[in-house]
Amino acid sequence: MPVDRGRYQRLTSEELASLSERAARVISSGAGLKALAQLLADALQGAVLVEDDQWRHLAFAQADRRSSKGDRYKPPASFAQYYKEGKDAVVRATIGQALHGLCAPMFAGSADDDEPAGYVSVFLHSKPPPHAGAALRIIAGAAGVDLLRRGAGRAQSKRAFWEHYLNGGFADVAALRDEAASAGVALAHAYVAAAFDVEGLPVSDAREALASAIVSADGSCPLALPGGVVVALFPVRNQADVARARQAAANAVHDLQASGIARSVTCGIGAHHADALETAASLAEARQALAIGRRLSGRGSVTVHAELGLLALLDAGAGRDAFARFADAFIEPLAAYDRKHKTELLKTLRLYFEVGENVKEAAERLSVHRHTIFYRLNQIVQILKVDLRSPRDQLSLRAAFAIRQMRSEADQ
């Protein structure tokens, strides 16, 4: 088979350190051995097998890469027959002519316990690169820690923390972080939440499959809610992280359905709240987006709460104050831009709607060239991040104008 040498470049020390950090986050989130295996499979573009001390299967993952014949990796059922104990931390074996294997033990006991709790093996379709052994040992060490920390008491402690946290049970950041530390959870600065409805799988299997699918974006699935909804959390610090989290959630929906693992996967994605105490609000938004998206677009859809606009308020039966905040969120950015730059974008957009989106008539009423109207409309799209051709965005904008006008008349 032809070798794609570009994919086997040596990992830098920084990349190995990053692999170690991501493995630590997988452990703290409770995603499990499958997610750790997926990390290694993606890093080395191979297949990874995790086995216990009796060489029984615990987890398996593989990179989404195919050979020149279109076949995916087909490693042996166990590395046991190739394992020879020795002084080296990593055991290497050539399996046939097309497959190379490396195996490292994982330890889950005290420092004096020399007996491994299991083994992590990686299989590659080419000679292992220099960094493969180091990457394997990082994941084997993390897998050993995960086994050690998977006691019932720790698992229950983590579950209790996540339930408390995602139900909005904390009013103080210090108390939140103290309880997270005591439960063994490494809490991120902030999260975007996603709610997945997976059909055709038991909820425990659905949670494991989703955790593996989103691990490359540092996502985790700490909890499954009553009704079979699996909660996913993506750590975020900026807008780029938000976009990456949303893309990872959408990819997970597509991949799990395309692979046949699940009959259907539907997803709702909440908004990014900068305060860690508001993750529960992001989850509530994600669940609402899931419910609305399923009604409007059917199963297999991905719905982002921020893009629902007026529909989210109508679904929630929101009060007057909520509608006022909604209108301000749409209108105020244009009003602020007009004040700063002495422009007439707000007036132009209102008139554009009033004349039935007739650019020529809008230009005549404003005594400007129609190219000026097109230019202003493009500015509006960029500032508000909307699509004026979208019925949903138009509905939100027209409603915002109407709400603002009603408030203005009520104040007179």
NUMIDO-520969 format. One line per 8 residues: their letters; for each residue y, x negated, z negated of C-alpha. Coordinates in steps of 0.001 Angstrom, whole numbers, always signed. Example, Ala and Ser with C-alpha at 12.3 -4.5 7.8 and 13.67 -1.06 7.14 Angstrom:
2
as = -4500,-12300,-7800  -1060,-13670,-7140
//
This chain:
412
mpvdrgry = +0,+0,+0  +3468,-1379,+839  +5325,-2567,-2225  +8863,-1350,-2866  +10118,-4543,-4490  +13515,-3090,-5270  +12066,-831,-7918  +10522,-3719,-9873
qrltseel = +13614,-5730,-10691  +13672,-7273,-14139  +15284,-5128,-16813  +18209,-6827,-18515  +18366,-7285,-22262  +20999,-4542,-22339  +18647,-2141,-20522  +15812,-2942,-22926
aslseraa = +18173,-2310,-25835  +19148,+1000,-24245  +15459,+1926,-23904  +14991,+1195,-27607  +18002,+3341,-28549  +16821,+6248,-26425  +13343,+6015,-27954  +14954,+6219,-31401
rvissgag = +16835,+9361,-30356  +13596,+10921,-29103  +11983,+10271,-32498  +14933,+11685,-34444  +15030,+14818,-32293  +11328,+15491,-32830  +10597,+15618,-29076  +7279,+13817,-29614
lkalaqll = +4911,+11425,-27851  +5159,+13106,-24446  +8891,+12457,-24313  +8383,+8813,-25334  +5737,+8435,-22624  +8157,+9900,-20092  +10825,+7369,-21079  +8472,+4478,-20344
adalqgav = +7134,+6045,-17147  +10681,+6445,-15815  +11709,+2930,-16881  +8775,+1238,-15111  +8181,+3845,-12385  +4537,+4218,-13341  +2150,+6416,-15321  +1855,+6269,-19109
lveddqwr = -1086,+7283,-21288  -958,+7606,-25092  -4276,+7608,-26970  -5249,+7683,-30630  -7344,+5105,-32486  -10507,+6697,-31068  -9111,+6524,-27517  -8597,+10263,-27386
hlafaqad = -5802,+11633,-25210  -2512,+12371,-27011  +66,+12442,-24223  +513,+11599,-20556  +3580,+11216,-18306  +4388,+9790,-14921  +7459,+8973,-12900  +8217,+11321,-10044
rrsskgdr = +7314,+8749,-7395  +4668,+9026,-4717  +2691,+6427,-2849  +2906,+5955,+912  -30,+8365,+1248  +1744,+11028,-755  -559,+10730,-3805  +761,+10475,-7321
ykppasfa = -606,+8004,-9858  -4269,+8527,-10727  -4967,+6297,-13735  -8326,+6206,-15501  -9021,+8755,-18214  -8761,+6026,-20876  -7818,+2362,-21151  -10668,+1821,-23618
qyykegkd = -13053,+52,-21226  -10386,-2491,-20275  -9083,-3209,-23778  -10013,-6621,-25206  -8569,-7545,-28581  -6908,-10929,-28739  -3807,-12741,-29889  -1532,-11193,-27283
avvratig = +347,-8044,-28228  -130,-6642,-24723  -3499,-6448,-22975  -3441,-6603,-19169  -6075,-5443,-16700  -6444,-5087,-12949  -8018,-1737,-12156  -9400,-1815,-8646
qalhglca = -7215,-3224,-5894  -4297,-839,-6159  -3666,-330,-9873  -2546,-2644,-12674  -2635,-1661,-16333  -1025,-2867,-19551  -1874,-1626,-23022  -257,-2171,-26428
pmfagsad = -1420,-910,-29841  +820,+1304,-31953  +891,+1041,-35709  +1714,+3893,-38072  +767,+2445,-41448  +2177,-187,-43796  +2909,-3770,-42780  -420,-4827,-44317
ddepagyv = -2388,-2357,-42204  -3719,-4220,-39154  -5576,-1238,-37737  -3727,+442,-34861  -3141,+4181,-35025  -3506,+4387,-31280  -2642,+2782,-27944  +3,+3147,-25256
svflhskp = -967,+2143,-21709  +1108,+1937,-18543  -297,+1887,-15004  +1554,+468,-11989  +816,+307,-8284  +2001,-3273,-8106  +1898,-6445,-10195  +3701,-5727,-13480
pphagaal = +7258,-7135,-13563  +8269,-9606,-16292  +9932,-6977,-18445  +7000,-4531,-18484  +5370,-5921,-21626  +8600,-5793,-23629  +9326,-2222,-22542  +5752,-1205,-23397
riiagaag = +5986,-2723,-26884  +9271,-875,-27540  +7669,+2473,-26738  +4428,+1635,-28572  +6459,+788,-31683  +8433,+4014,-31375  +5228,+6011,-30882  +3808,+4493,-34067
vdllrrga = +6927,+5518,-35989  +6688,+9006,-34510  +3080,+9316,-35694  +4062,+8130,-39162  +6919,+10614,-39415  +4976,+13567,-38098  +3754,+14569,-41542  +4007,+18255,-42392
graqskra = +6754,+17740,-44967  +9015,+15866,-42562  +8386,+18319,-39732  +9221,+21289,-41957  +12331,+19517,-43213  +13557,+18937,-39672  +12832,+22491,-38612  +14685,+23856,-41648
fwehylng = +17680,+21656,-40823  +17830,+22732,-37174  +17488,+26414,-38102  +20294,+26092,-40653  +22495,+24133,-38270  +21999,+26297,-35174  +22614,+29450,-37191  +26072,+28123,-38102
gfadvaal = +25113,+27419,-41696  +27490,+24485,-42265  +31225,+24718,-42940  +31744,+21054,-43768  +31010,+18039,-41520  +30153,+15778,-44456  +27545,+18247,-45762  +26164,+18628,-42237
rdeaasag = +25677,+14901,-41764  +24240,+14419,-45265  +21579,+17072,-44684  +20828,+15683,-41216  +20257,+12226,-42692  +17975,+13564,-45418  +15924,+15403,-42788  +15623,+12259,-40650
valahayv = +17822,+13627,-37836  +20275,+11352,-36026  +23058,+13814,-35289  +25216,+13372,-32192  +29013,+13655,-32160  +28796,+17021,-30348  +26359,+19015,-28216  +26093,+21344,-25260
aaafdveg = +23348,+23899,-25879  +20989,+25425,-23332  +18585,+28331,-23833  +15411,+28419,-21719  +13067,+31348,-21191  +9778,+29889,-19925  +7152,+32316,-18647  +3503,+31429,-18218
lpvsdare = +3271,+28912,-21076  +2786,+29157,-24845  +6099,+28399,-26528  +4828,+25113,-28008  +3758,+23886,-24562  +7014,+25118,-23049  +9001,+23178,-25613  +7019,+20000,-24923
alasaivs = +7342,+20370,-21148  +11095,+20929,-21373  +11570,+18012,-23760  +9894,+15706,-21245  +11932,+17150,-18370  +15312,+16523,-20023  +14642,+13279,-21854  +16277,+11219,-19094
adgscpla = +19586,+12923,-19986  +18992,+12256,-23719  +18295,+15954,-24205  +15954,+17285,-26862  +14306,+20603,-27739  +14519,+20848,-31536  +13667,+24516,-31903  +11988,+27562,-30378
lpggvvva = +13556,+30895,-31305  +11837,+34240,-31856  +11113,+35828,-28509  +10007,+32546,-26927  +13425,+31061,-26153  +13396,+27255,-26291  +16650,+25626,-27431  +17751,+22397,-25762
lfpvrnqa = +20614,+20222,-26992  +22440,+17564,-24981  +24677,+15069,-26813  +28125,+14872,-25213  +31368,+12987,-25727  +33301,+13740,-22546  +33348,+15956,-19475  +31074,+13598,-17541
dvararqa = +28380,+14075,-20209  +28812,+17852,-19920  +28242,+17736,-16159  +25198,+15491,-16631  +23725,+17845,-19244  +24185,+20873,-17013  +22590,+19074,-14078  +19635,+18009,-16232
aanavhdl = +19083,+21615,-17369  +19216,+22849,-13764  +16794,+20111,-12682  +14371,+21083,-15451  +14346,+24704,-14260  +13680,+23628,-10689  +11046,+20997,-11508  +8972,+23118,-13907
qasgiars = +8843,+25967,-11403  +8227,+23768,-8351  +5380,+21919,-10087  +3657,+25152,-11054  +3699,+24251,-14748  +5510,+27503,-15514  +5547,+30831,-13696  +9307,+31060,-14029
vtcgigah = +12070,+29322,-15997  +15454,+30941,-16619  +18309,+29096,-18283  +21661,+29836,-19880  +24076,+27005,-20680  +26813,+27168,-23300  +30168,+25450,-23418  +31040,+22057,-24857
hadaleta = +32737,+22291,-28256  +34216,+19030,-29485  +33459,+19848,-33138  +29835,+19307,-34200  +30156,+22348,-36457  +30494,+24573,-33376  +27110,+23822,-31814  +25973,+27242,-33022
aslaearq = +28762,+28763,-30899  +27516,+26831,-27859  +24005,+28159,-28478  +25293,+31740,-28812  +27063,+31295,-25470  +23894,+29863,-23927  +21840,+32851,-25073  +24442,+35275,-23735
alaigrrl = +24528,+33396,-20408  +20720,+33552,-20282  +20711,+37327,-20825  +23515,+38040,-18327  +22106,+35652,-15722  +18678,+37235,-15963  +20177,+40713,-15415  +22477,+39695,-12559
sgrgsvtv = +20473,+37016,-10748  +16900,+37555,-11943  +14340,+35104,-13262  +14618,+31479,-12223  +18420,+31502,-12428  +20701,+29020,-14178  +23849,+30602,-15608  +26763,+28692,-17128
haelglla = +28725,+30639,-19734  +32058,+29131,-18695  +31591,+30549,-15197  +30959,+34136,-16348  +34619,+34780,-17060  +35356,+38446,-17666  +31661,+39386,-17554  +31000,+37578,-20836
lldagagr = +33789,+39508,-22592  +32611,+42844,-21215  +29024,+42115,-22228  +30081,+41195,-25764  +32351,+44237,-26179  +35204,+41889,-27017  +38372,+43032,-28790  +42000,+42833,-27705
dafarfad = +42562,+39350,-29116  +39583,+37955,-27200  +40892,+39445,-23961  +44330,+37965,-24674  +42824,+34499,-25174  +40854,+34932,-21971  +44007,+35792,-19995  +45928,+32873,-21479
afieplaa = +43121,+30466,-20578  +43553,+31423,-16909  +47302,+31959,-16674  +48843,+29418,-19038  +47778,+26256,-17105  +49695,+27544,-14055  +52671,+28620,-16156  +52779,+25196,-17819
ydrkhkte = +52591,+23450,-14439  +55446,+25602,-13103  +57611,+24805,-16130  +56997,+21083,-15803  +57354,+20740,-12025  +59781,+23610,-11269  +57227,+25226,-8929  +56228,+28838,-8255
llktlrly = +52451,+28706,-8332  +52029,+31632,-10722  +54363,+33824,-8671  +52595,+32783,-5465  +49132,+33650,-6789  +50256,+37043,-8121  +51900,+37891,-4810  +48895,+36635,-2848
fevgenvk = +46729,+39199,-4642  +49334,+41966,-4356  +49494,+41669,-535  +45729,+41732,-147  +45386,+37961,+307  +47542,+38087,+3423  +49006,+34587,+3734  +51505,+35550,+6430
eaaerlsv = +52987,+38400,+4402  +53095,+36282,+1239  +54987,+33568,+3150  +57503,+36102,+4494  +58171,+37600,+1073  +58701,+34145,-450  +60693,+32932,+2571  +58469,+29885,+3078
hrhtifyr = +56192,+28661,+5847  +52593,+29904,+5622  +51415,+26282,+5388  +53335,+26152,+2106  +51272,+29104,+852  +48039,+27310,+1810  +49257,+24166,+14  +50134,+26130,-3124
lnqivqil = +46791,+27946,-3109  +45007,+24600,-2912  +47045,+23378,-5905  +46062,+26496,-7838  +42376,+25923,-7065  +42619,+22321,-8304  +44502,+23200,-11503  +42364,+26200,-12508
kvdlrspr = +39091,+24858,-11064  +38302,+28204,-9432  +37172,+29365,-6014  +39556,+31988,-4637  +36818,+33146,-2260  +34453,+33894,-5154  +34383,+37590,-6161  +33648,+36578,-9763
dqlslraa = +36605,+34178,-9977  +38868,+36691,-8277  +37813,+39366,-10761  +38650,+37062,-13670  +42042,+36086,-12248  +43058,+39638,-11354  +41957,+40830,-14809  +43960,+38016,-16443
fairqmrs = +47106,+39139,-14625  +46477,+42762,-15614  +45848,+41887,-19278  +48986,+39740,-19422  +51061,+42501,-17845  +49728,+45114,-20299  +50572,+42852,-23238  +54049,+42265,-21886
eadq = +54718,+45987,-21462  +53290,+46744,-24919  +55755,+44270,-26470  +58780,+45972,-24901
//
